[in-house]
Amino acid sequence: MSLVVNNELVEDFQPLLMYIARQLDPDEAEDLVQLAWVRILEDADKYVPDKSAIRKWIGRVGYTAMLNYLTRNRSKEVYCGPIEMRDAMTSADMLEASPEEVYIAYEKLIELFEEAE
């Protein structure tokens, strides 16, 4: 079963992706969210409902797409964690980070998003 991306899904999860994008780069947040939705559409057939909640899956796929873009297309440092945690991972760290370290940075973003709701 693949994920069906429709207007309702976008409306439900746009705030999450915008929050993540603003934490990574407030100046390019809207562009980053668009990139994230493109990746989510491309990967929709990989979503397995039994494996993860849709919110976590969309957030993780979006976060990864944003980080990949920022890491590959920037000469300046890009922070990979919440604004409130600027001592968190930077893009230079990201290139050498283990998947677990990237996941931890993502989980911190999600915790802050949920606290803000």
Buried (B, 14 or more C-beta within 10 A) or exposed (E): EEBEBEEEBBEEBEEBBBBBBBBBBEEBBEEBBBBBBEBBEEBBEEBEEEEEEEBBBBBBBBBBBBBEBBBEEEEEEBBBBBEEBEEBBBBEBBEEBEEEBBBBBBBBBBEBBEEEE
